[in-house]
Amino acid sequence: MKIKIPYQDKITLGYSLARSAGFAAQQWTLPLFEFITTGGKKPHKNIDPHKLRLAYRELFRLLKKDSENIAQGIYPVEVLKPETVTRHFMRYPRIIYDGYSIAKRRKDKSAHDFDGEAENFMKDLPEYYQRNFHFQTGGYLTRESAELYEHQVEILFSGSADAMRRLIIPLAKQAHPGDGAGLHFLEVGAGTGRLTRFMKLAYPKAKITVLDLSYPYLKKAQDNLHEFDRLDFVQGAAEDLPFQDAKFDFVYSCFLFHELPHEIRRQVIREGFRVLKAGGCYGLVDSLQAEDTHDFEWALEQFPVDFHEPFYKNYTQNPMEGLLTAAGFEGLHKDQGFFAKALLARKPSE
């Protein structure tokens, strides 16, 4: 039976599909430029059509779910606000140029390649963070990396990264309905503030503390979020939070845990538990894990091969649900879409 999509859903879904197609076109083009400049492997060689169909089917389902959430008022249509066309396409040549450096780094298996700007920020950071995640230039430690990162991630996931980030908001709304008045949220590993923007649109009256280890990324987040009020920006580590006990109503993260060693993941969750008020919620969006999917097992295996992700395999084999339960959280809720899953659990009330 064919499911009818309401008119508003059709408009937002059509926009999201067009946006996705644009990023997918960039994704298919980048390997061609890499082949031309480096003489590496031929682009798109040995692509399995069946896997590709499955991936695009799940991508469509995610974008459809996102459109339905907008239509239902879970978050406003403003989450789809695009950047200017000029800014978008002026950045793309820089991404192509950076792709050459990434390809060379991948070929040489060089994951500790930093310039002076990155090294200036590195001395006070933990060892696990001092690397070129995804072989990207500067790791998370330069202004140029912060400028290119969100665009690069959207290319990687064919324009679905924002929709995957928003998977956490419907779960949050079940626990914390309303506009956020009187609530204090904390986002750890906030990067350039992309999820912070969506959370602020969904909860316009909430106070949100935005925390990240990277000074350049945190500065970019401040620039990106300049139009919002009731935001604090703090440089710090999620596993050693500079906050008092029981300070926040909601602690959450996005695409953080797969880039952490296993013991650091435990520490991050314990710290989240500590700074939450009794009855407060802990949420996360991150990559699928091995027990979450059969269709994308190949992707979970290939991802750390193509991109420098030293902790990813361990992440896929150790369900986050178990870590949350072990830390004392209860009432676990879950959603997933495309390559991501969202989890939300509650700290027991006193």
Disulfide bonds with the S-S distance in Angstrom:
none
